[in-house]
Amino acid sequence: MRGRLASAKAVLAAIALAALLSAPALAESGAETYKAHCSACHGAKGAGDTMLGRNLKLRSLGSSEVQDQSDDQLIAITGKGKNKMPRYDNKLSKEQIREVVKYIRSLKQ
């Protein structure tokens, strides 16, 4: 019994350590996901300054118009799409979409 308890504690400690060490990686994953899936239209810094972004007349993701929306609104737009923006809930996980929204928050002007 004591051996199992010690093993369980070791596993829990390993899980806790892994969670602490992966926190910075999660924040970075939003930037990486953004770069891979969003930057072609929205631009590297979210300004919409790509050829596609200019043609679609995209607003800057750092603008107050975007930043004033709730996380839930941005998650819904990213997941379900809006106007000419395609949906991404079939390409990205819910966690990836949440991380992209966190990254979008970092673009605030």
KAKA-V851618 format. One record per helix or strand of 2 or more residues. SS is the DSSP state (alpha for helix, beta for strand). FROM is the first residue (numbers start at 1). TO is the last residue. If there is no record, write none. Layout:
SS|FROM|TO / SS|FROM|TO
//
This chain:
alpha|2|37 / alpha|39|42 / alpha|51|55 / alpha|64|67 / alpha|71|80 / alpha|94|105
//
